[in-house]
Amino acid sequence: MNRITISILILLTLASIACLETTITAATDRKPTTTNPEPDSGAVYEIPAPQTATQCATVTAIQSLHLRAEPNEKARVVGYLFNGESVTILTNGALWWEISTQQGRGWSRAKYLQAGECSE
Protein backbone atom coordinates (compact mmCIF):
# COMPACT_ATOMS: atom_id res chain seq x y z
CA MET A 1 0.00 0.00 0.00
CA ASN A 2 1.16 3.49 -0.70
CA ARG A 3 1.18 6.37 1.76
CA ILE A 4 -2.03 7.96 0.40
CA THR A 5 -4.01 4.75 0.85
CA ILE A 6 -2.71 4.34 4.41
CA SER A 7 -3.57 7.96 5.22
CA ILE A 8 -7.10 7.52 3.89
CA LEU A 9 -7.58 4.34 5.96
CA ILE A 10 -6.37 6.11 9.10
CA LEU A 11 -8.76 9.04 8.50
CA LEU A 12 -11.70 6.70 7.91
CA THR A 13 -10.90 4.78 11.09
CA LEU A 14 -10.72 7.99 13.14
CA ALA A 15 -14.01 9.22 11.67
CA SER A 16 -15.68 5.90 12.51
CA ILE A 17 -14.44 6.09 16.10
CA ALA A 18 -15.76 9.66 16.45
CA CYS A 19 -19.20 8.57 15.17
CA LEU A 20 -19.25 5.62 17.54
CA GLU A 21 -18.37 7.85 20.51
CA THR A 22 -21.19 10.25 19.58
CA THR A 23 -23.68 7.37 19.38
CA ILE A 24 -22.57 5.95 22.73
CA THR A 25 -22.76 9.37 24.40
CA ALA A 26 -26.26 9.97 23.02
CA ALA A 27 -27.43 6.56 24.24
CA THR A 28 -26.10 7.07 27.76
CA ASP A 29 -27.85 10.47 28.05
CA ARG A 30 -31.26 8.80 27.83
CA LYS A 31 -33.24 8.11 30.98
CA PRO A 32 -34.94 4.76 31.63
CA THR A 33 -38.73 4.81 31.77
CA THR A 34 -40.80 3.13 34.46
CA THR A 35 -42.31 0.65 31.97
CA ASN A 36 -39.56 -1.85 32.77
CA PRO A 37 -38.93 -2.06 36.55
CA GLU A 38 -35.81 -4.23 36.22
CA PRO A 39 -33.01 -2.08 34.78
CA ASP A 40 -30.72 -5.07 34.23
CA SER A 41 -33.21 -6.84 31.96
CA GLY A 42 -33.01 -4.38 29.06
CA ALA A 43 -34.56 -1.11 30.22
CA VAL A 44 -36.68 0.83 27.77
CA TYR A 45 -35.20 4.24 27.04
CA GLU A 46 -37.08 7.41 26.31
CA ILE A 47 -35.55 9.91 23.89
CA PRO A 48 -36.20 13.46 25.13
CA ALA A 49 -38.16 15.74 22.79
CA PRO A 50 -36.10 18.46 21.14
CA GLN A 51 -36.50 21.92 22.64
CA THR A 52 -37.76 24.42 20.10
CA ALA A 53 -37.83 28.17 20.45
CA THR A 54 -40.97 30.15 19.82
CA GLN A 55 -41.17 31.03 16.16
CA CYS A 56 -42.93 34.11 14.85
CA ALA A 57 -43.95 35.38 11.45
CA THR A 58 -44.85 38.68 9.83
CA VAL A 59 -47.88 39.05 7.57
CA THR A 60 -46.80 40.01 4.05
CA ALA A 61 -50.23 40.23 2.38
CA ILE A 62 -50.86 43.50 0.53
CA GLN A 63 -54.43 43.67 1.82
CA SER A 64 -55.93 41.69 4.69
CA LEU A 65 -55.21 38.00 5.21
CA HIS A 66 -57.95 35.67 6.43
CA LEU A 67 -57.47 33.82 9.70
CA ARG A 68 -59.49 30.63 9.23
CA ALA A 69 -60.87 28.00 11.60
CA GLU A 70 -59.29 25.17 9.56
CA PRO A 71 -56.56 24.87 6.91
CA ASN A 72 -59.00 25.16 4.02
CA GLU A 73 -60.01 27.97 1.63
CA LYS A 74 -63.68 27.32 2.42
CA ALA A 75 -63.28 27.22 6.21
CA ARG A 76 -64.99 29.83 8.37
CA VAL A 77 -63.09 33.14 8.69
CA VAL A 78 -62.37 33.84 12.37
CA GLY A 79 -60.36 37.04 11.91
CA TYR A 80 -58.26 39.22 9.65
CA LEU A 81 -54.53 39.92 9.67
CA PHE A 82 -52.87 42.95 8.14
CA ASN A 83 -49.54 43.63 6.43
CA GLY A 84 -46.71 43.93 8.97
CA GLU A 85 -48.67 42.28 11.79
CA SER A 86 -46.66 39.84 13.92
CA VAL A 87 -48.03 36.38 14.76
CA THR A 88 -46.77 33.29 16.61
CA ILE A 89 -46.37 30.11 14.56
CA LEU A 90 -47.87 27.00 16.17
CA THR A 91 -47.62 24.62 13.20
CA ASN A 92 -46.04 25.31 9.85
CA GLY A 93 -46.83 23.19 6.84
CA ALA A 94 -46.21 23.60 3.15
CA LEU A 95 -49.45 25.46 2.36
CA TRP A 96 -51.04 26.41 5.72
CA TRP A 97 -49.66 27.58 9.06
CA GLU A 98 -51.51 27.40 12.33
CA ILE A 99 -50.88 30.67 14.12
CA SER A 100 -51.76 32.49 17.30
CA THR A 101 -52.68 36.18 17.24
CA GLN A 102 -54.35 38.68 19.55
CA GLN A 103 -57.61 37.56 17.90
CA GLY A 104 -56.99 33.91 18.83
CA ARG A 105 -55.79 30.81 17.04
CA GLY A 106 -56.38 29.94 13.42
CA TRP A 107 -54.94 28.98 10.05
CA SER A 108 -53.54 31.21 7.28
CA ARG A 109 -51.84 30.58 3.95
CA ALA A 110 -48.08 30.13 4.33
CA LYS A 111 -47.24 32.16 1.23
CA TYR A 112 -48.48 35.33 2.97
CA LEU A 113 -46.40 34.79 6.13
CA GLN A 114 -42.66 35.25 6.52
CA ALA A 115 -41.00 33.43 9.42
CA GLY A 116 -38.62 35.44 11.56
CA GLU A 117 -37.63 36.33 15.09
CA CYS A 118 -40.19 37.24 17.68
CA SER A 119 -40.24 40.87 18.75
CA GLU A 120 -41.14 41.59 22.33
Secondary structure as UniProt FT lines:
FT   HELIX           3..28
FT   STRAND          31..32
FT   TURN            34..35
FT   HELIX           39..41
FT   STRAND          45..46
FT   STRAND          55..59
FT   STRAND          65..68
FT   TURN            73..74
FT   STRAND          77..81
FT   TURN            83..84
FT   STRAND          86..92
FT   STRAND          96..101
FT   TURN            102..103
FT   STRAND          104..109
FT   HELIX           110..112
FT   STRAND          113..116
//
